[in-house]
């Protein structure tokens, strides 16, 4: 088992019993979905925005326009903080104080660099798309030179991270267990519904790619 080293930056202080620094566990959290939230500072204001990402080994890739203020702020700072959270259930306790949620979350810290090489940029964009829909890259028209030049791609190298996981039922005060109040967990799952084909599809394009069908099947 290999862990990230703990530091003042990534150490989980509150609820430390739910913390993990295990690299494999954290990668599983990162790979489970493709949406993260990224914090940055713009003109002295703290801002958090959602962003699609892709992961390959210890690299996180994000992309945007050349004038994207978040991307430019990250490059100016030279580092970034990314948060990924999956809600797995609502925990309903006997008391209002002990209501909670089951979740898996990871906070990522690392240095960022701008990808300049066209091949590296294309590989990063493939990573992001295939992170969303595995093996879908070969089903699409890939970016042309003009589109590639108009896209800013950032690579974040993971340097420090931690995860926090809650996966249990309600925890109440001992005196409350005899109260005539229901307690339990409502599991939460994000599911995919059947694909809806674009009305303007023509000819063989009407055939749904296997990657799309597999994604729907696996996430339904």
N, C-alpha and C positions, 0 to 999 in steps of 0.2 A: 504494500500500500504506500502510495506516495502522496505527500501533503504539501500545500503551500505553507511557507513559514508565516507565523503570526507576527504582527507588529501593531503599533498603536493605530495604524491606518485601517487594517482589515480585521482586527480582533473584535469579536462579538462580545459585548459587555453584558447587556441585558438579555436574559434568557440564554445564557452561554451553554446550557446543557443541550440546546437544540442546534448548536453551531457545528459545522464540519468544514474542514479545510482540505478534504480529500479531493484530489484532482479528478479522479474518475466520476465521483458523485457530482461535482460541479459541472463537468462537461456534459453529463446527462441532463442536468437542468438547462444548460445553455442550448442543447440540441433538441429539447422537447418541443420548443416553439421558435418563432423567428422575430418576435417583437420585444424590443427593449426600451428603456427610458434612459435618456442621456442628459446629464446636468452640465450646464455651462454658464459662464458669466458674460453678459453683454451690456456694455456701458454701465457697469456697476450694479446691474440687476441680475438676480439669480433666476434662471429659466430651466425648465425640464420639458423635454419633448420626446414623443414616441418615435421610434425609428426601426425599420427592418434591418436585420443584420445576418451575416453568415459567419460560421466559425470553421477554421481549419487549424488543427493542432492548437498552438497557443496564440493564434491570431484571430482577431475579430475584424470583420470588414463592414463598412457602411459607405453609402454613396449619396450624392446630392448634386445640385447645380453648382456652378463655379462661384456663384454669389451667395450661396447658402450661409447665412450668418452664423449658424451653429457650427458648421464645418470649419469656417474660417476662424472662429473663436477657439476651437479645439486645436487647430494647427498653431495658432499664436501662442496658446498656453503650453503646447507640447505634450499634454497629458489629458486623460479623460477618465470619467467615472461612469460606469454603465450598470444599470440595475435590471434584472430579469426576475419576474415573479409569476408563479402559477397558483391560482386559487383552486384548492382541491375539495374544500368543504366548509360549510357553516357550522360552527360548534355552538349549540344552544344549551346553555347551562340552566340550573335552577335559579340562579341569581343573575341580575343584570351585570354585576361586576365581573363575572367569570365567563360571559359570552366571548367567543373567540372565533378563529378560523384555522383550518388546516391548509398548509401552503408549503411551497418550495420556492426559495428565493436565493439569488446570488448577486453579490456586489463585486464588480470587476474594476480594477484600477490598473492603468498602464500608460505607456508612452505612445504617442500617435505620430505617424508619418504620412506624407502625401505620396501616393503611388504615381510615378511619372511614366514608367515604361508601359507601352501599349499592351504588351503581352501580360504583364502583371496585373494591369487594370482589368483586362478581359477575364483573366482567371479569377479575380476577386468578384467581379459581377456574376460570373458563373456560380461561384461559391454562395453568393447571396440568394440567387434564384433557386438553386438546387436545395438550399437550406429550407426554403419555403415549400417547394414542391420537388421532392427528390427525383432526380433524373429527367427533369423537364427541359433542361437547357437545349438539348438537341431537337426539341419539338418546335422551337421558335425561330424567328428571324433575329439573328444576333446583331448587336449594335454595329452600325457602320462607322466609318472614320469620323464623320461629322458629329455623330451622337457621342462617340467615345471621347472626342476632344472637348465636348460640352459638359462632360460628367466629371465631377470631383470624387475621387475614391480615396478613402482613408483606411489605413491599416493600424489597428491597435494591438500592440504586443502586451499580452497579459503578464503583469509583474507581480501583482498581489490580488488576492481575492478570498472571499469567505462565503459560505452558504448557511442558511438557517432553514430548518425544516420542522414543521409541526404535523404530526400524523397520529392523533389520538382523540379520545372522546372528551366529554365534559369533565372538568375538574372543579368540584365545589367544596365549600366549607363543610366539615364533618357534620355540623349541626343542621345543614340544609338537606342532607340526603334523605331524611324522613319526611320532608315536605311533600304535599300532594301536587307536585309540579313536574310536568314532563321535561325531560332533558335528552339530548341525543345529537346526532350529526346528520346534516343534509349534504350528501356528497355532491360535488359540483364537477362537471366535465364539459369541456368545449368540444362540440361535435361538428362534423361536416355533413351538410345535407347533399342531396343529389345535385350533380353539376347541371348548370343551365347554359345551353349552347347559345352563342351569339346568333341573332336572327339573320345576319348578313353572310354567314358562312356559305361557301359554294363548293360543289363537287366533293372531292375526297377530304376537304377540310372539315366536313361534317362529322367525320369519324373521330370520336373522342380518344385522345392519346392514352396509352396504357398507364403513363405516370399519373394522369389525372384520375383515372378510374381506381388505381391502387391507392392514391391518397384518400379519396372519398371512402373506399372500403375500409381502410385501416383506421380512419378517424370518425367513422359513423357511429 
